[in-house]
Amino acid sequence: MTYGGEVAHGYPHLDTVRAAITALYRRLSPEGIRPYTPSVAPADVAFSDLDDLHLGTQRVAHALVQQLRLPDARMIVSFREMDQAASVELAAGPEYFIELNNRFRTHRRDIGAALAHEITHVLLHRLGLSFPGTHDNEILTDTATTYLGAGWLLLDAYREDRDSSQKLGYLTPEEFGYVLAKRALVFDEDPRIWFTSPQGYTSYTKGRAQALRDEQQPPLTTAGWTGRHRYAKDRRYALDHPGGGHFGAPAGDPPGDPSAPYAFERQPDGLRVSFPCPTCLQRIRIPVRGRVRARCGLCRTVLDCDT
């Protein structure tokens, strides 16, 4: 796990983040994800300067083990000089050894954030869930930490002023906010009351706006007038040009951009549209035939669509 350095912003890892959310639903199922509620409470991971360093660290680690539903996993935590913020030794268990950077001896409020990421590594290791490549796997870990109720700590550890900055993890602050908002929409939580970092709060509001846009894309009936107008134009183009698939065009200029939120596909039984489920981000394919209700086959969210 990394910390410090220049803080990147925006959504450079958004495709990987969305793939990670889909992977969680595929591995855990909707029934397996539901028990990760509520999020870990601030009181359970609070760390005062008056607390004993090692006893306090073990208390916070235990709270996060419970949040991430690893009741038979024991975390042995130590501190040493190291380049990274933290690391974990993945083995068969039940004991796992976590090392934290010595800086956390005096920055105790962020120990929970560092532990949350490393303990999620243990969870994903036990689940056999990983992405190819170290970087994408770390994006998966940050996403899982946040979506399963412990990652608000990572966003709250983000602080920046004129003279210094600190950020833990691999996601940008806005990407942490996006994943946290996706979780909040599913679990009906409001994490804004937990933030002590003004920058973390602001990043959450930006990420939430991005997450809400997922809920307002055509062919969902919640799409705004501009999106519906663009969709109608792209649909007419697809109907008039049956030679292949056509993607929605953000600028309204068919055949469009393959990164657009929906795509038309010609099938033997007629035209179909594919688009990502706003909950689990798996793509859904349904016939183009006006108002329909579609159920996502992965997370089972029921969606009102106007195709």
Secondary structure, DSSP 8 states (H G I E B T S, - for coil): --B-SS---S-TTHHHHHHHHHHHHHHHHHHHHTTS-S---HHHH---TTS-HHHHHHHHHHHHHHHTT-TT-EEEEEEE--SSSEEEE--SSSEEEEEEEGGGGT-GGGHHHHHHHHHHHHHHHHHT---SSHHHHHHHHHHHHHHTT-THHHHHT-EE-SS-EE-BSSS-HHHHHHHHHHHHHHHT--GGGG---HHHHHHHHHHHHHHHHHTT-TTBTT--HHHHHHHHHHHHHHHH-TTS-EE--TTS-TT--TTSS-EEEEETTEEEEEEE-TTT--EEEEE-SSEEEEE-TTT--EEEEE-
